[in-house]
Structures are given as C-alpha cells and as structure tokens.
Amino acid sequence: MRILAVAAGLTLLYFSACSPTERTFEQTPSFALESPTNSGLTRAVQGLGDPGDGRSGIRLIGNGEEALAARLALAAAAELTIDAQYYLLHNDQTGQVFAWSLLDAADRGVRVRLLLDDMDTKGYDATTAALESHENIEIRLFNPFWRDQSRIAAGLTDFRRINRRMHNKSMTADNAMSIVGGRNVGDEYFLAKREMNYSDLDLLVAGPVVNDISTNFDAYWNSAFAVPASAVVGTDGGVSLEGARDRLNQIMGDARETKYADVVNAATEQSFTPSTLELFWVPAKLYSDPPSKAAGEDDSGEILASQLIPYFVNAQSKVEIISAYFVPRKRGTEWLRELEGRGVDVSVVTNSLASNDVKPVYAHYARDRRRLLEGGVALYEVKPDADREKHRGVNWGESRSGLHAKAFTIDYRYLFVGSFNWDPRSVNINTEMGILIESPSFTKRASNALRDVLKDETYAVTLDEDDRVSWTETTPDGTQRIYYREPTGSSWDAFMSGVYGLLPIGSQL
C-alpha cells in the first residue's frame, strides 16, 4: 500500500477528487458471544489461574513457529465461535493451513467470521467465494477494491478511500482467548519462507481484555467499511466448497509430511492446561483506532496515537521503541528529543537498509537519523542476518531476516504490543490496534530480553567524536567493527535510498 500510495500521490493526486461509483450491498449485523460461555476454552482459562479481579492472562509469543501453532490450536479448541481480523492473509502454505483450520472448525459447527483488509485477497477470490458458501463461515472485506475496476482506475477515482487500510491483527476463539500483535498470516511471519523471514511479537491473552477485543471486532465487522465478500467477488468463482475442502485437506496433509510438521504437531498437543501453557495475570487494556478512521473523518481525539500520548507525556525515566517502520519526521523527532531533554532515556530499534522491505521508509527515517542522535536518542538497526543461528526455523538458516514487530515500553512499567508502527501511515491513515500491559515485573522481563538481543542482532548507531554517523557491530566473540557508511544493502540500495529521501512522500509512509 505504501508503494501504491507513493505512485498515486506523485502522479495522480488531482484525480482523487473524482466521485467514485456508488456501491450498495446488504449487510446483516452479528455480534460476539456474551461472556462467560460454557465452552472448553472458558473452563481452561479458569484452570489457568484467572483471579477474577479484572486482570488478564498474557503470554508473549516471539517465535514465529509458536505463533502459527497458537493460532491453529485456538481454531482446533474453538467450540462456538472464531473471529479473525487481518491485514494480510497470503495464499501460501501457512495461509492455506490457517484457512484449513477455519474450515475444519466450521465443519464442526463453529461460527467463523473472517474480516480481511482487501489489499491481498484478489488472488484467491474463487476460494473466498467457495468458503463463504459454507453455512458457518462469513467473510467480509474491509474497504474493498471493486473487481470491476482496476487498481490503477481506483487510484485515479477513489484514492482517498483505498489509501486507508485496516492494519489490525487479531484472532479470538469462543470469546475466551485471543491473539493480538504484529503478525499477518503468511509464510514470512512464521519462519516458513526461504527468501526472508520476519522477527515479530504477538500476545496470547485471556480474561477481561478478550471482551474488549471482541467488542472492537464487532465495531469493525458491523461498520460500513466491512463489505460481505459475495458483494465483491461474487458467489460463483468456479470452485465449489467441496473442491476447496479437498484442496485444503491436501495442503494440510502435505504440511504434516514436511519439516513444518512439528508446528502442526505442537498445535495438536496444546491443551490449554497448566502443563502446556503458562499465563501471567496482569492489568491489560486494548487500544484501537475507531473504524471511522477509514473514512478520514475528523476523529483525531479518538485515534490510537492520541490515546497513547498521555503515557509518554508522563514518562519519567525510560522509553524503548521497537518499530519495523520508523518514520518520525520533524515533529516526531523533536518530540523524542524533548523526552531526552527532560531526562527520559529514549532508545529505538528499527530496520537497517537491507532488512527493511520498504526502502522509501528507510530513506525517510535516515533523513532524521542525525537529528535524533544529536538529541541523545539511542538508535539500533537490525542486521539482515539477525538471529539466524539462535532461533533457527524451518528456513531461517537460509533466509534474510527483517524486523516486523511493533512494541514499546515506558518506565519498566508499561508494555505495548500491537500493529502500530511509528510512522505517518499508522498514525494518520491506517487503522491499528494493540494491548497495553501495566506490570513492572513483566515489562522489565521484556526489556531485559530486548537488551540481550541488541548486542548480537543490531548495529548500534552513534555519532563519533568527529561528528560522523557510525554503525558498531559486536560479533559473537566480542569483537567490535565500526562502519562509516550503511553496513547493509547494496550500492544500488543506498543510491535509491538517497533518491527516495528527496521525494515529498513522507506523509504516506
């Protein structure tokens, strides 16, 4: 979407005032179950130590294979409902295995509601139509690209609408357990892609915060932006439900015969009991953009960024930011410098030139890098080969790595994990969500884990005594190497980064 926005914004912006075609469709409201239910997952939560005092149970999921296994386990344990909301669901092995898990649940009588941003769904419209014909499956597409119009035409006539995407990521089973975080559904998010894999964070949660997630899902599901898939892709895509079921069964069978079988087995072995799962019970709160943000309405007081600002205003000692796409621009840069100026230690972890998969994002971060360093902000850039040896997945040893996580800590007291990047797109354009945990002990553990990996997996970016930007790498044997130009990426990458940095596209990144 960033690339589409840049292209459209540079050459086609004046067409965006054209009136789009009026679209009509029928949408039947539906809602999450009232809690508590009498499902096995509800009973499991009670057995996992729910204190019943308003605290929620949480587990941080850093490993990609564990993240997929958790989603498959939730789908397998569901007895009543599954509500899933994602920006991307790829038509690859893990995406198809995830789809199989939803279909398998629907075949057991579970009501499945799947809300997808329409950015990446067109390639499997036929399967979408087939799955939605199931009596227990309903699929809606958020802010869709209408299939009777090319994306170029949409950029010409409807840019203001299609530029706003739903970036939320959540999955909830029986209104009892949820997964919220930074991962979409696709091979690169679960350590299953040969070319490149992402380092990311999710939270598995139970307790009161799950009700908030379900309420938030309902708000999106019943909004005017969530269009029934049949109104977008039609009802007959040439693939029958039985044909889709046979295909997904075959894919699942193949997955059980590959190296990724361990992930599938881990999901089947998860019983959500104290012997297989430990939850930490802490105060937790969901923060989310309202669905109306997708219309570009004047709701700045309600957007996620505005809701989070007070925590930073009240920060006393420490702010740690992890953001895959970090574009602070002038205003954000000065804001972080002001935090440093009043004694708050600020550190930022983001992608390097080679680990960032959107080069214009890196370019516009690099424009502000020196100003951040001069203000005392500590910067760390992730190596493209980070974590290969420590956390090897199916293809991890053969692939590049990139940071995709979005998280921050404040004063060793608050930890936020979600879909929110520190860039203009997350702040002003896309919808986002995440969970804020208030727990000094849990947050300090997360902060300590972050510091443990910084030395081995990032370059420390500093200004040397001659005021030159430098990158310091610490090797496993403790040797330090210092670079005075970007140590990752090709000469062409560096050249194009300079070009992108000159373009007036920062507000779209």
N, C-alpha and C positions, 0 to 999 in steps of 0.2 A: 504494500500500500504506500510506503514511503516513496518508492521509485515512481509509482503511478502519480502520486501527488506532485512530485517534483516536475515530472514531464508536463502534466496538465497545468500546473501552476505557472510554468515558464512560457508556454506557448499557446495555451487555450483558455486562460483565465477569463477573458472577456466573454466567452461563450457561456460561462456558468450562470449568467443571469437569465438564460433562456428558460422558458417554462417547460418542465418535464410533462410527459403524458400522465393524465390522471389514471390511477390504478384502483380497482376495487376488489375486495375479497371478503369472504366470510371467515370469522374467527370466533371460535367458541371458548369462552374463558374456562380455565380449570385452575385448581389450587392444590398446594401440598397438603398432605395429611395433617390432621391435628395431632399434636404430640401430648402425652406419650401414646404410642401404639403398643400392640401386644406382639410385635414381631420378635424373631430371634435376635436381631441386632439390638433392639431396645433392651432386651434382657441381658445381652452381652455387655452393653455399656454399664449397666448396673453392676455386673460382675467385675468390671474393670476398675471399680473403686469410685464411682460417681458419688461425691459427698453430698449432693443435693442442696448445696448452699450458693448456687449461682456460678460456680467455677466451671470451666470447660476442660475436657481432656484433650491433650495435644500430643502429637508426635511429629518431629521434624524429619522429613524424608529428603536426604541429599543424593542418594544413589538412584540412578535412572532405572535400573532393573527393578529395584524395590518399588519405585514409583508406579511402574506398569503393573507389577504383581498386586499392589494395593488396590488399584482400580479394578482389576479382574476379580480380586477377592470380594470387593464390595458388591460387584454385579452378581457374583455367584451366591452371596449371602442374602441378597435382597429377596423379600417375600411379597412386598406390597408395591413399592414404587422406586423408580430411579429417575432422578432429574439431573441432566448433564448439560453443561453450558461451556462451549469452547470457541475460541477464535479460529483455530485451525484443527481439522481432522483430516490427516493426509490419507491418500489412497495407496498406502504402502503396507508392509507386513503388520506392523504393530497397530496401524489404524484399522486394518481389516480384522485383526484379532479383537480389538476393542469393540468393533461393530458386531462381531460374532457374540461377544459376551452380552451385549444388549439384546440381541435377537434371542439368545438362549434364555435370558431372563423373561422376555416377553412370551416365549413359548411355555414358560412355567406359570403364566398368568400375572406377571408383574407389569404394572403400567409404566411405560417408558416415555418420558418427554425429553426430546433431544433438541436443544437450541444451538444452532451454529451460525456464526457470522458467515456471510456468503462469499468471503474472499477466496476460498479454496475448494468450493463444493462442486463446481460445474463439471469437473472431470468424472464425477460418479453420479450424475443425475439419474441414470437408469436404476442404479441400486437404491438411491434415495426414494424414488417412486415405488420401487418394489417393497422396501421395508415399511414405508408409511402405509401400505395397504394392509399391514398386519393390524388386527383389531386392537392390539395392546400397545402399538407404537404410534406416536405422533411426533413429527419433525417440523420445526419451524426455522426459517432462515431470516437472520437479522439484517435489515437494511439491504435487501437483495439487489443483485444485478439482474435485471429482467432479461430473459433468454431471447426475446425477440429484438434485442438491441445489443450491438457490440459494445465492448468496454470503451472503445475509442469514442463511439457516439455518446455513451453515458458520460464520459469526461467532458464532451462538448456541451451537453444539455443539462446535466444533473450533477455537476462536480461537487457542489456544496454538500449534497446529501451523501453521495458514495464515498466522499473523503472521510466520513465519520464511521468508524468501525467499532464493533463490540469486541474488546480485547479481554473480557472476563474469562476466567477458567475455574470451573467448579464441577463437582460430581457429588450427589447426595443419594443415599440409599435409605429408604423407609423413614425419612426424616429423623434418622438416628445417628448416622455418621456421614461425614463429608470429607472431600479432599479439595483444598484450595491452594493455589500457588501460581508459579510461573510457567508450568509446563503446558504446552499444547499436546495434542495426540499425534504422534508420528515417530518414525524410527530415530531421528536425531535427538529426541528428548528422552529416549530410553536406552541409550548406548547400543543401538542396533544398526547404525548406519556406517558404512565403510568409509565414506569420504570425510565426514565431520560429525562430531557429537557435541552436545551442549552440557555444561555444568549448570544445574538448576536446583531450585528448592520448592518443596510442597509442604503443606501441613495436613496431616490426618487429624480430624477433630471430631469430638463427640460432646454431648451435653448442650447447654442452653444456646451456644453460638450457632448450632446447627439450625435451630428455628429461625434465626436471623438470616442465615444463608438461604433457607427455603423461602422465606418471605421476599427476599431480594430476587430470587429466581422467578417467583410468581409475578413480581413487578415487571420484569423483562419479558416473561412469557406472554403476559396479557397486554403488553404495550402495543401501540400501533405499528411499531417497527418490526415486530416478530410475525412474519408472514407465513401462513401454512405452506409447507413445501409444495403441495399439489398445485397451489396458485402460481408457483414459479416454474416448476419443472414439469407440470402436467401429471396425469395419473397413469399413463402407459408409456414407459420408457423402453419397452421391448424386452424387459427382464421380468420374469414372474417372481413372486415371493418364494416359490419352491426353488426356482433357479438360483435366486440369491442365497437361499439357505444352503443349497448343495455346494455352491462356490465357497461360502464362508466356512462350512464344515470342512471342506477340503483344505482350505488355508490353515484352519486351526489344527487339523491333523498333521499337515506339513510342519507347522511350528513345533509340534510335540516331538518331531524327529530331528530337529536342528539343535545347534548349540544353545538356542534360546529356550529349549525345553525346561531348563532349570527355573526360568522365570514363571512359566506356566505351572510347574510343579509347586513353586513357592506360593502361588496364589491358591492352589487347591489345598495346601497344607495350613493356610491361615484360618484359624477357627475363632479369632477374636476373643480369645480367653487369656488369662494372665500368663499362661505358659507360652503363648506365641506373640503377645502384644503387651507393651507397657505404655501407659498414658500418664502424662504429668498433668495434674489438675490445677489450673491457674485461671485468673481472670483473663478473659479474651473477648474482643469486640470486633464485629465486622464493620468495615468501612467500604463504601461503594459509591460510584457515581450514579446519579439517577438516570433511568433510560432516556429521559428528555434531553440529555446532553447530545444524543444522536441527532437532534433537530437543530442544534446550535442555539438553543434558547438561552436567554439571559438568566442563568441559574448559577452564577459564579459562587454565590454563597453556599451552595449545596454540593458543589463538586468535591471529589475526593481530596484533591490537593488542598482546598480551603479547609476541609475538615481536619487535616493533619497538621496544618501550620501551627496551631497552639502548642503542640508537643515540642516543636523546635524552638518556638519563642521562649518556652520555659526551660530549655536545656541548660544545664549548669556546668557540665564537665566534659562530656564525650558524645560525639555523633559519628557513627560509622555507616557509610552508604555503600551498598552493592547494587550496581545498576548496569545491566548489559549495554543499554543505550543511554549514554550520559551526554546531554547537550544542555549545559546550564545557561548559556547565552549571558549577555551582560548582566541582566537583573539577577539571575541565579548565582552568578559568580560573585557579585557584590554581596549578596545575601550570605553566602558561605564565608566570605571574607569578614563580614560583620560578626558572624558567630565566633570566628577565630579571634577577632579584635576584642571581644568581651570575655575571652578566656576559655572558650569551648574548643576542645581538641577535635578537629574535623579530619576524617580520612575517607577517601573514595576509592573503590575498586571498580574498574571498568575494563573494557576490552582493549587490546593492543591493535595495531594496524592490521595484522594478519588474522587475529582471532575475531575481529568484528566483521560480520557478514553483510553489513550495510556501510560501505565506505563513506558516503556523504555524512553519516552520523559521526564517524571517527574524525572526519575533516573538520566538522564544526565544533566538536569537543576540543580538538587540537588548537583551534583559534583562541580558546580561553585558557589553555593549559598554563601558559606562563603567568597570567594574571592570578590564577588560583595558587600557584606555587609561591608567588611573591606575597600573597596574603597569608601564607602559612599552612594552607591546606595540604595534607599528605595525599599523594596520588600513587596508585598502584595499577599497572596494566597487566592483564592476564597473558601468559605465554600461550602460543598456539599449540604447544605440545604439553600443556599442563596436565598433571595427574595421570599421565599415560600408565606409568608403572604402578602407582599406588592403588588405583581404583579401576583396574582393567575390566572392561565389559566384553561382550562378545567380539566387538570390532575395535575396542578402544586402543589397542596397541598399534593399529594400522591407520588410525584416523587423526586428523587435526581436532583440536578442541576449541570451544568458544564458551564464553560466559553468557548465560541466558537468565540468570537469577535476578530477582528484584527484591531487595530487603534493606532494612536499616535498623540500627539500634540507637537508643538515646539513654545516656547516663547509666548504662548497665542495668536499666530498669525496664525499658520498653523494647520489644522486638516486633517488627512488622514484616510479614511475608505475603506477597501477592503478585499481581500482574503489572503493577505501576512502575514504569521507568521514569528516571529523572530527565525527561525531555519534553519539548512543547507538545508533541503528539499525545502523550499520556496526560499532560496537564490540561490541555485545551480542546483536544479533538476526539480522541477515542474514549470509550467508557472503560473503567478499570475497577478492580476490587481487591481487597486483601484483609488480613486479620492482624489486629494489633494485640499483642500479649503483654500483660503487665506482670512481670515476675523477675526480680533481681537475680535469683539463682539460675533460672532457665536462661535468661538473657546473657548472663555472664558466661555460662557454658557455651552458648552460641558465639559470643565474642572471642572467647579463648580458642575455639575451633577455627575461627576466621584467622586469627593471628598465627596459628600453627601452620596454615597453608600459604600465608603471604610470602614467606621467605622462599619456599620451593617453587611456587607456581606463578609468581608475578615478577615483574620488573618494578623496582622502587624508582619512581620518577622524582628527581630533585633538581635544584639549581646548585651548581658547584660554586667554588669560591670566585670563579671568573664570570659568574652570572650566566653560565651556559646550561641549557636543559640537558640532563643526562639520565640514562637508564642504567640501574645497577642490578645485575643478575647474581644471585648466590647459588652456586652449584651444590649438589648433594654432599660433596666433601668439604664444603665451607669456603671454597674459593670464590672470590668476587671478581666479576668482569664489569667494566664500565663502558658504556656506549654513548657517543655524542650525536647520533642520529638514530631514527627509529630502528630498533634491532630486529624487527619482524617485517614481513611483507617484501615484495619485490620493488625494484626501481620504478616499475610502471605503477604499482600501487601507491607509492609515495608521490609520484607525479600527479596521478589522478586525484589523490587526496588534496594536493595543493589547488587543483582546478576546482574541485567541489567546494573547497573552503572559500573561494571567491564568489560563488553563486549566492544570490539572496534567497536561499531556500530554508534557512534555519527554522523558521516558524512551522514548517511542515514535517520536521524530523522528530 
